[in-house]
Amino acid sequence: MAAALVGGALLSAFLQVAFDRLASPQLLDFFRRRKLDEKLLANLNIMLHSINALADDAELKQLTDPHVKAWLVAVKEAVFDAEDLLGEIDYELTRCQVEAQSQPQTFTSKKIESGMKEVLRRLEYLANQKDALGLKKGSRVSQKLPSSSLVVESVIYGRDADKDIIINWLTSEIDNPNHPSIFSIVGMGGLGKTTLAQHVYNDPKIEDVKFDIKAWVCVSDHFHVLTVTRTILEAITDKTDDSGNLEMVHKKLKEKLLGKKFLLVLDDVWNERPAEWEAVQTPLSYGAPGSRILVTTRSEKVASSMRSEVHLLKQLGEDECRKVFENHALKDGDIELNDEFMKVGRRIVEKCKGLPLALKTIGCLLSTNSSISDWKNILESDIWELPKEHSEIIPALFLSYHHLPSHLKRCFAYCALFPKDYEFVKEELIFLWMAQNFLLSTQHIRHPEQIGEEYFNDLLSRCFFNKSSVVGRFVMHDLLNDLAKYVYADFCFRLKFDNEQYIQKTTRHFSFEFRDVKSFDGFESLTDAKRLRSFLSISANGRWHFKISIHDLFSNIKFIRVLSFRGCLDLREVPDSVGDLIHLQSLDLSSTEIKKLPDSICLLYNLLILKLSYCSMLEEFPSNLHKLTKLRCLEFEGTKVRKMPMHFGELKNLQVLSMFFVDKNSELSTKHLGGLGGLNLHGRLSINDVQNIGNPLDALKANLKDKRLVELHLYWKSDHIPDDPKKEKEVLQNLQPSNHLEKLSIWYYNGTEFPSWEFDNSLSNLVLLKLFNCKHCLCLPPLGLLSSLKTLMIEGLDGIVSIGAEFYGSNS
């Protein structure tokens, strides 16, 4: 039985992965069968527990003692190495299971034994340093946040006067014929500049100004004239622009703005060079008189370089601070503020120094610690007095982080890979956590996706994540991004953010944005980080080049868990050596030029996630893909693949499947539909070649009614000629989805009418419905009965000649 996690140190979370694996009966069996020294496992377990007992004390002392900080880094490195060894055993066990072999290679077994002895020696040495470093044993149970409904804050406290000033500026007549007027909200991080700008941007009063164009652009600390100008163009047109030429982008932007009155918000601007701003401003000057640019920035120099009017945002007053704090600390109603709570709370509020972000996060922390002793412990914490060298970190934020349960610390720290203002998707982040083994469950009762959802919602409730203005996306405040980078600095390297030219040997996680690759030294220094676990390309739509040999890269990153080449134009062939990456759990080859996958990819027995979307040249899967029995996500839309993998039914752990093709061979079709029926799918699914379902009962085997799909697309071949419209309807009837469905599209259906589930109460959550080229349908179902429907698109239903009251589901 693995030890329960006590204490909230980040180190404890990494140790937990090792504890879970050491508790596995299969591990002990592995050692016994290979006649390896079983005592190594017991000794490693004891040693890791000894280290864990010091974790809490070390995490606090590292802030003031560089020797303790160095000790922690060395311990984490040794723990990572132990985890790698245990991961090799896990791979070997899975390989034997899949290949039905009982004997692994002797070399691997002996190598693991000698590696474990070396890790034990290092850990013993480090554990013996505790007295010299003054480390003491201790434990603190971290409070786990109860589940709660997440509410987006609609109120901002203490900013009414600021808001009125900005709205007056927006609505007043200013005589400035040559350039749009510029207004800058200036203030330190965490003051709520962006929140204030959002409230102004969405205020009904500015509707009276009648702006022809409104656009919001997040600039951040990465100011490049072409990139910023193109982002403004994309925000105005709501379309991606791939132009690499500044003159072309200027011309397009000028055409869009010419004679139009616009409101442009430039959020989080850092650039202080007037020449660069003037280059961005050139096409903006063609807007109509009355155009406005609202800027948020931390620097008055930025406002000066833009020749803008300046509004200095001050810290909140005492009453407003108290309201923000109480709004978050008392949100669950578990605490009543008696005199003692009021007194302690008032002193904590004072320490937040009028910063809304600090008040918010510390309030969220205290809402989960409901005793007066908890509040006093937080008030008296040494963290409020962080040394000067840590001045970029706000103590209230670090204190909130320090009191996170260790499993949440690990998940939050991993977000240091994201650039500032990066808008991430919840499901993608959960997949990244999963691939790093952050979501292991010792009881195996719950799916890792469920655990990830819980962890994500906990961090959202504690204000470490915020909802973005883009539906379905999330973002971290700049200061929390800085905090993540601060706590994970020794193991995480983010290109461009980290000023060092070369990656440290301790680096385990590496990320870059597409736009930064041109300025990097060809990735050569990656070869120093031989224990790399993440290689992550980050951006929405960009393409990038990779100039060194991918085979050479693979030979240097044997411990990689997350590997993303998404958007790499130079990747045309995946080398066979990919099969040597035995720790790999997530592989993203989306939007590359690959034509096929090597057979060796089927040796990646630990692979959980395989993304191949928009590999437009890819035609088929390797024949042994079914051997990837742990696979939980398979995405391949936008490829030439038209057949499911052989023995598809053996991929029993799939949770996300972007596409499914019904085979022409009726026997295979029946078998694959049965395999689809056995999967616990969620998210979105596209079923193609539905016309190949010969027997309507086979459609029932897909079991769509029991899947938590939110989006479903059903495609028949466009040139399919139906032999029996009644059978067509029965097939569609038997493909009935669950009532979780929110989006449904049906293409080229050849029945004469739609089944009853499309309009009765079965789809009570449906918000979007598309019916395209269903040419043989003679009447529309009563879609007015779909109570949640917001968007309806109907095209090419040639058989419909009239629409009557029955369309609304009523004869009146």
N, C-alpha and C positions, 0 to 999 in steps of 0.2 A: 504494500500500500504506500503510495507516494505521500510525502509529508505535506501537511496543509501549509499553505503560504501564510506566514505571519510577517508583519512589517511591510513597509511599502517601498523599500529600496529598489531602484532600477535593476541592480545586480540580482536581487531575489527572483525577478521575473525570468532572467536568463537561466538562473539555476533551476527554476521549476521545470524547464524543458528537459534538463538532464535528469532530474528526479523522476519525472514521468517515464522516461525511457528506461531508467535503472529499475523501475518497479515492474517492468514487463516480464512475465514468465518466459516469453520466447527468447529474451536476451540470456537468461540463465541457461535455458536449454541449448542455445547456440554455443555457449562456453563449454558445457558438459559434453556435447557431441564432438566438439573439436579438441577435447582434452586440454582446454586452456585453463589458466589459473583463475578459479572462481573467486578467490580472495580479492583479486583486483577490483571486482565489482563492489564488494562490501567495503573495501578500503576507500574507493572513490566516493561512495555514498556518504561515508562518515566524514571524509575530508570536505566534501561540498557542504555538508550541514555545518561543519565547524566554521567555514568561511561565511556561510549565510548568517550565522549568529552575529557576525561583526558588520554586516552590510549596512544596517541603519546608522550606526555610529560613524562608519567610514563615509557614508554619503553626506553627512552634515560637516564632518571635519575637513573634507576635501576642499571646502570653500575657503578655508583659511590656512590649510597646510598643504603645500605642493607635494610633499613626500607621500601623504595619504592619497592624493590624486593620482600620483604615479603608481602607487600600490594597487589602486582600484583598476587602473587601465591594465596592469599586468595580470590581475586576477581575471578580469573579463576576457582577456586574450586566452588564458589557460582554459577557462570555461568554454569559450567558443571552440577551442581545439578538441576538448572532450566531447562536445556536442557533435563535431564533425566525425569523430571516431564512431560514436554511437549511431550516427546517420549512415555510415558505411555498413554497419552490421544490419541496420534496418533494410538497406538496399539489398544486401545479400540474402536476407530472409525472404524478401518479396520475390527476388529473382528465382530462388529455389522453388518457391510456391508456383510461380507462373510457368517456369520451365519444367516443373515436376521433377526436379533433381534434388537429391538429399545432400550431396557433397559439394561445398563450394571450393574455390581454389585455396590450397594450403598457404600460398604466399599471402593472400589477403588476411587470413586468420592470424598468422604469425606477425604480420605488419601491424595489425590492430592491437595485439597483445603488447608489442614493444612500444607502440605509440601511447598506450594507456599507462604503461610504467613511467614514461617520460612526463606525461601530464601530472601523474601523482607526485612525482619528484618535485615538479615546479610548485604544485599546490601546497605541499608540505613545507617547502621553503618559505612561501608567502605567508602561510598560517603562522609560522614561527616568528614573523616580523611584528606580530600584534602588540607585544609588550613594548618594543622599541618605538612603535608609532603611537602608543597610548590608546589603542583601540579596545573598547569594552563590549562584552556581549550584552544584548538587549533586544527586546522585540516590542513592536507596537502594531496592534491590529488595525488595519485601515478599514474605515467604514465604507461599505458598498452602497452606492446610490440606488434607492428604490426606483422602479420604473415609474415614469410619469409622462403625461401628455406634453408635447413640446409646443410652446407658444412663441410665435414671433412677436417681439416687443413692438408695440405700436405707439408707445409714449416715450418722449425724451424729456427729462427733467431739467429745469433751469436754463433752457435755451430759447425761451419764447422771444426775448429781446433780440438775441442774435438772429433768430429766424426772421423777425420783422424787418431788421436792417437789410438783410439780403433780399427779401421779397420786395421791399421798397426800391432797392437798386434795380431789380429785374423789371419792375413795372413802371419805373419813372422814365421820362423822356430825357435822354442824354444826347447832346449834340456832338457826335463824334463820327463824321461822315467817312473817314478813310479806313478806320479799323473797327472791329467789334470791341465793345467795352469789356474790360477784364476785371474780375473781382477775386481776390485770394483770401480764403479762410486759412489763417496761419496759427499753428499751435503745436505743442509737443505731442509725441505718440501717446495714444490712449485717451485723448481728450474728447473724442467723439466727432472729429471733423467730417469724416465720411458719413456718419449717421445723420448729422445735421444737413449735409448736402443732399442726402437721399430724401429727407423730409421736405426740404425746399423743392426739390425736383418733382416730387409727387403732390405738392400742395395744389388744391383746386384754384387758388387765387391766380396762379400763373397761367391758367387756361385763358383768362381775360386778355393776356398779352398777345395771344394768337401767333405763337411761333409756328412757322411752316415745318421746321425740322427740330426735333429734340434728340440728343445723343449723349450717351454716358461712356466715357473711355477711362479705363484704369491704366495709368501710365507706369507707376512704380519706379524703382530706382534704376531701371535699365533703359535709359533714354537714348534712342537711336532715331535719327531724323526720318529715315525711310519707314522704319517699323511703326513709329508713332503716327506718322501721316497715313500710312496704310490702315492702321487700326481705326483711326477717325473715319476714313472712307468706309471701312467695313461696318462700323457702328451706324453710319448714316444710311447705307444701302441695305444693311442686314444680309450681305452676301460676302463670301470669302473672296479675297483678291490675291492672286499669285504674282502680281507684277514685281519685278526685281529692279525696276528703273524708277528713280525718284521723279524724273520729269513726267513720266507717264502717269504716275499716281497723282502728282500735282494737277495735271491736266484734268483727270477724271474728277478729282475733288472740286476743282474750280467749276466744272460743268454742273455738278450737283448743287453747289451753293450759290451759283450766280443769281443774284436778285432775290434770294430766299432769306427770310428772317429766321435765324437759328439760335437755339440755346445748346451750348456744348459744355458738358462738365468734364474737366480733366482732373481725375482723382489721384492723389498721392504722387505729386510731381517733385522730383529731386534735382533736376538739371538746373545748374546756375550759370550756364554759358549762354549769353544773349544771342550769339551768332546762330547757335543751333535752334533756339526758340524762333528767331526770325525766319529761318528756313521752313519751320513747321507752319508759321503764321501766314506765309505768303498766300496760299490759296484761300485761307480763311477770310482775308480782307475783301473778297468778292461777294460776301454775304450782303444782304440788304441792311440799310440803317436800322438800328434797334437790336441787332444781333448781340448776343452776350456769351462770354466765356467765364464759367465759374470754376475756380481752381482750389484744390485743397493741398496744403504742403506744410512741412515742419519748419521750413526755412524762409525768413524774410528776404534773404538774398535771391531766392527763386522768384518771389513776387516782384522784387526790384528788377531782375533781368527781363521780366515780362511786362514791365511798366504798368503794373496793375494797382488798382485800389486795394488797400490792405485792411483786413479785419482780424485783429488778434483775439483768438479764442482763449478765455481764461478758465482756470480751474473752477469747478462747481462750488457754490456757496455751501455753508454748513447745513442748511435745511434741505437743499437739493441732494447733497451727499447722503443724508440720512434716508431720504425717500428712495434713492437708487439702492442703497444697501438693504433696507427693509423689504423692498420689492422682491429681492432675490433671496435674502436670508429667511424670510417668512413665507415663501411661496407655497410650501406644502402644508402650512398651518399647524405644524407639529410643535412649534415653540411659541410660548407666550412671553412677551417682553416684560418681565417684572423689573423692579428697581435694579437688581444686581445685573441682569442681562443688559439693561439699558446703559448702565455705567460702563460695563466692559465693551459693549457694542460701540458706544460713543468714542472710546479710546482707539478701537480698531479703525473706525471711520477716519479719525484724525490721521492715522498712519498711512491712509490711502492717498492723502494729499490732494484731494479734489479730482482725482482721475476716474472717470466713469468706468473704464475697463477694469481698473483695479478693484473698484467697489463691487462691480458685477461679479468678477471671478471669486473674490473673497466671500461675497454674500452667498454664492452657490456652494462654496466649500462649507460654510457654517450651517447651511440648511440641512446638511447631512450629518452634522455633529451637534446633537440637540442638548447636551448637558452643559452646565455652566463651567465645569472643569475643562471640557473641550475648548470652549471659547477662551478661557484664561490661558490654556496652553498655547493657543494660536497667538494671543496678544503678547505673551512673554517669549515667543520664539526668537532665537538669535538671528534668524534669517532677515528680520526687519533691518538689521544693521550689517548688510552685505558689505564686504570690503570695497574700496574705491575701484579696484581693477575690474570689478563686476558691475560697474555703474550703469552699463547699458541694459541690465536686467532689472525690471521693477520688482521690488521685494514681494509685493502682494501677489504677483503672478507666480514667482518662484515658490512662495509659500503654498499657493493652491496646487502647484505641481507636486511639491514635496509630500502633500497629504493625499495624493492620488493612490489608490491601490496599485501595487507593482505591475499587475498585468496591463493596467491602463497607461502607466508610465512608458512601458515598452512600446505600446501602440502609438502613443502621442509622439515619442522621440523619433520614431521611424519617419514621421511626417517632415522631419528636417530635410528630407530629399526633395520636397516640393519648393519651387521658387516662390517668392513673395507674391501674393495676390492670385496664386494659381487656383483655379476653380476645379475641384475634383468631384468625381462621382462616387457616391457611397459604396456601391457594389465593387468598383475597381479597387478602392482602398482595402476593402475587406479581403479581396483576392490576394492583394500584396501581403497583408498580415498573415493570411492562411499559408502562403508559400514560404513564409519565414518561421512557420511552426508556432505562431503566437496564439493560435486558437485551439490548442489541443485540449481534449476533454478526457480525463482519466477513465470516466465511467462509460464513454462512448454512447451515452444516451442521446445527446443532442448533436445535431450536425454542426460543423464548424461555421457554416453560414449563419446559423442562429446565434452562435456565441459572438461572432463578429458584429452582427446587427445590434446585439445587446451592448457590446463594448462601444460601438460607434455612438449609439444613443446616449450612453453614459457621458461620453466626452462632449457631446452636443449639449446635454442638459447642464453640464458643468461649465459651459461657455468657452471650452477650448476650441470648438468649431462653431461657425455661424452659417446660417443659410445664405446662399448667394442670391443676387437678384435674378439669376438664371434658374428657372424651375428645375429641381432635381440635382442641383450642384451646391457644393459647400466650399467654404473658404476659411482660412485662419487669419486672424488679425496679425499685422506685421510684427508686433511685439511678442506674440505667442510663437510666431515663426522663428524669431530671434532666440526665444527661450528653448525651442526644440533643438535648434542648431547648437546652442550653448551646452545643453546637457549631453548631446551626442557627437560633439565636435571631434573626438578622437577616432570615431569609427565611421563617420559619414563625410563624404566629400562631394560638394555640389559645385559643378563647374561654373566659373565666373564669380560665384559668391565667395569662394575660398581663393584668397589672393596668391597662395603658394602655387608655384608653377607645377610642382610635382606632387603626386599623391603620396600620402604617408603609408608606410608599411602596415600600420595598424588598421587602415581603412577597410571596412567590410561592405560599405554601401556607397555606390557612385551614381550620380544622376547628372543629366545635362539637358538643356533645351536645344531644339534644333538650330535656333538662331545663333547659338554660341559655338557650334562645332567648328565653324570656319576659323575661329580665333584660337583653337586649341592646338597643341603640338603633335597632332596625329595620333593621340592616345598611347604613345610609346610608354609614358610613365605608368600606365595601367599595369604594366608587367611587374612593377614593384609590389603591387598589392596582390600578392599571390593567394590570399585567403578571401578574396572578394566574394560577397554573397549576393549583391544586387548590382546589375548594370541596366540602368533605367533611362530610356529616352522619353522626354516629357514635352508634349505639345499637342494641340488639337489636330492640325491639318498639315504641318510642315513636312518637307522632305530634306534629307541630309545625306552627306557623303562619308564614307569610312575608308580611309586610305591604307590601313595596314592589313596584313593577311588575317582573315578571320580564323583560319586554322591555327596560326600562331597565338591569337588571342585565346582560343579555346584551350590550347596546351598550357596556358598560364593561369586560367581561372577554374581549376578543377573543383572548387568548393562552391561554385555559383548556384544560387537557388532561384533568383529572378533574373531573366535575361530578355531584354526587349530591344529588338532591331526595328521596331515599327517606323515605317517611313524611310528606311535606308535604301537609297537608289542603287547603291553598289552591291547589294546582296542579291545575286542571281542564282547562287548555288549554296546549299548548306553542306559543309564538309562532313564526311563520315565521322570525324572525330567528335561530333556532337554527342555520339553515343557514349563517350567517355565521361560526360558530365553527370555522374551518377547521383549528385545531390539536387539536380535541377528539378524544380517543382512548378515553375511558370515560364513558358516560352511564348513570346509575342513576335511573330514574323509578319504582322499585318502590313499591308501597303508596301510590300517589297516586290522584287522582280523574279522571285523563285518560280521555277517551272515544275519542280517535283521535290518531294521530301526523301532523304536517304532512308534505306531500310534500318540503319543503325538508330534512327530516332525511336524505334520500337523497343530499344534497350533501356529507355529512360523510365524505369518501373516506378519511380517516385513522382512522375509528372502528374500534376493536378489540373493545370490550366494550359490549353493550347489554342492560341489565337492566330488565325490565318486569313482574316477578313481582308478583302480587296487585294489579295494576291491574284491579280487578273490573269496570270499565265498558268496558275496551278490547275491541273486537270484531274488528279486522282490522289487518293490516300495510299500509303504503303499497305501491303497485304496483311501485315501483322499488327496493325494499329490496335486491334482488340486486346493485345497483350498489355496495354497501358491501363490496367484494371483499376488504378486509383483515380483516373481522369474524372474531374468534376465539371469541367467547362470545355466545350468544343465549339469554336466559332469559325465559320468559313463562308459567310455571305460575300458576294462580289467576286467569287472564283469561278472557274470552269468545271468544278467538281459537280457531277450529276448523279453520283451513286454513293450510298452510305458505305462505311467501312465494312469489309468482310467480317462476319461473326459479330455484327453490331450489338447483338443482345448481350454480349459478355461485358460491355461497358456499363455495368450495373450501377456505378456511383455517379453517373452524369446528373448534374443539377441544372446546368445551363447548356442548351443546344440551340444554336441560332437557326439551323435549317434541317429539314428532313425531306428526303426524296423517296417517293413510292416507286419501287422497282417494277419494270415491265414484266419480269418473271413473277407469275402469281404466287409460286411457292416461296420465293425470297420475300416478296411483298408481304405475305401473311406473317412470315417469321419476323421480319423487321418491325412490322406494326405491333406485334406482340412484345418485341424488345422495347419499343417506344412506350408501350403501355406500362411496363414495369419500372419506368424511370420516375423519380420524384422531381419533375422539372418545375422551374419557376422562371419568371421574367418573360422573355419574348420568344416566339417560335414561328417559323414559316414552314408550312407543309406544301411541298411542290409535287406536281404530277399526280394530283388527286384522281385524275381520270383512270389511273392504273389500278385503282381499287376495284377489283372485279366483283367481289362479294360484299354487300353492305355490312354483313356481320364482321368482316375484317376491320372495318372502320371503328367498330366498338372496341376492338382490341387495343386501339391507340389510347383508350381510357383518358381522353382529354378532360372529362368531367371532374376527375380527381386531381388535376394538376393546378398549381397556384400560378397559372399564367396570367400576366396582365396585358399582353399584346399577342394577337394571333393573326397570321396571314394565311389564307388558303388559296392556292393557285391550281387551276386546271390548265391544260395546254390550250393556247389560243385557237389552234386549228382542229381541236377535237370535235368530232361529230358524234353526238350521243345516239345510242341505239335504243335506250329506254329511259325517258325523262323521269319515270317513277323511281327507277333504281338510283338515278342521280340525286333525287330528293332524299331517299333513304340513306345514302352515303353521307350527305351533309347533315341529316338528322342525327346520325350516329357519331358525328364529329362534334357533338355539343360540348362547348367549353364550360368551365366552372363559373360561378357568379363573381369570382374575383376579377374577371376580365374587364379591362378598361378600354381597349382599342381592338377593333376587328375590321379586317378588310377581306373581301371575297372577290376573286378575279376569274372571269371566264366560266363561271358556273353555268351549266347547261340545263338545269331543271326548269320546269314551267312555273314553279312557285317555291317560296322559301319555307323552311321548317318552322314549327311553332316556337321553338326556343329563341328564335331571333326577335320575338316581340312580346312574349309573355314575361313573367317576372324573373325568368332565369338569368337575365343579364341586367340586374338592377344597378350595377356599377359602371355600365358602359357609357363612356363619354364621347367616343369617336367611332363612327361607322362609315366604311367606304364600300360601295358596290360598283364594280367596274366591268363593263362588257358582258353582263349576264344577259345575252341577247334573246334568250328563249323565254324569259320570265314574262308572264302576262299580267301580273298584278303585284303591286307593292304591299308588303306586310304592314300592319298598323303600327308604324314606328313611333307614333305619338305616345304609345304606352311605355316607351323606354324613358323612365323618369329622370335619369341622370344625363341623357344625351345632350351634348353641346354642339358637336360638329357632325354634319351629315353630308357626304359627297356621293352623288349618283351620276354615273356617266355611261353611255352606251347601252342602256337598257331599251333596246329598239322595240321590244314587244309591248311596252307601256304606252298606251295611247291617251289615257286620261287619269287624273288623280282626283278622287272624291273625298268625302268626309271620312270614309273608312280608313284613310291614311292616318288620321288622328286617333283612331281607335274608338270612334264615336259615330253614331248615325245622325246625331243632331246637327 
